[in-house]
Amino acid sequence: MFNADGTGRREALTLANPKVAAGVAVSIQNPAGYQFADLADICVNTRLAAGAAGATRMDRPEWTAVNPFNGEIYITMTENPNRGNTGVSGNNIPNPALDAANSRYWRDTKGATSQGAAVANQRGNVNGHIVRIREDGDDAGALTFRWDIFLFAAQANADTPAEEANYQANVNLSGLSDANDLSKPDGCWFSSVTGILYIETDDNTFTDRSNAMLLAAIPGRYGDGGAVDVVSLPSGSPNQTVTSPVTIRTCAGRRQTEATLKRLLVAPRGAEITGVTETPDGQALFVNIQHPGENTGRAGAVPSSTALTPTTLAGPFESNWPGNAGYGPGGAGARPRSCTVVIRRTDGGVIGYDATKRMT
């Protein structure tokens, strides 16, 4: 559970926890309620058990990684277009209001891309964020912890000049630039050699600016930022009956710079970056490129002239990766295929750091 003051606690999902043993209360969404029979039932219906225990409803958590050098935990929150909406989610749970750990909603427009037509109003938590946890006493068995938001994903600038001042104050809270802005952090993984945090994205929201990508970050430490009041305007709420701004105080990590967060590579169209590892000496990085050309044949899909990608739309496919890059048959007309890319430095050194131990 994430508390508004930056503290948190863990709840045991067992029948020894009275809140779990009490089960899910009768409601419009669960007219019969739900009682957990045993631990196996809890393991199968974990989301229901967490809800019964009072867990904070987060914005689509995907991956978790532990910093091997200080034990801090990083959790990606990919996005939530229904944060602050009325009604219920796809799994029949009431949509949650803004809270300290999920503190933003805003309006974003999207141009036409190979993933679909232009979208005038994307609302909610459009681009996601990454939460950082430090357990009390640096004890991995502790039931309490402190948290902050390591990274607020966002595009570097607002869609219109009129929105820019509010956008920089209340959306682009990590100070991202055109060199490191991102949407929908999905995977995250730490190098045990350098301590670099690699962030992988799986995106269909930001594709009028860029495709999914891999970024490298110097993680910093919990508490390297401070409290910030986030003002979300009514135009960003998925509940269009909202007429007043909503202010939420959250715990933010330090603002990023192009020295602490860098875009390492950009995927082909339609692809997701998912899965990364390295050799024990840190001199080779393995990166998975999953389902390139995923949107081939999608009704209404159109080519994008603005996506930052090494590929071009050719033939019947959204992407021709990796054939068009010279690493497979078919070239510019190749059927797209998933693959693993291997990255090495030209000088044979450790990926991510030069001889003076600065991220490069």
PyMOL commands that set and color helices and strands:
alter all, ss='L'
color gray80, all
select helices_A, chain A and resi 18-21+39-44+46-53+136-138+161-170+234-236+323-325+331-333
alter helices_A, ss='H'
color red, helices_A
select strands_A, chain A and resi 7-9+61-66+73-77+108-110+119-122+129-135+144-152+185-190+197-201+213-217+226-232+246-252+261-266+272-278+284-290+339-344
alter strands_A, ss='S'
color yellow, strands_A
deselect
rebuild
show_as cartoon
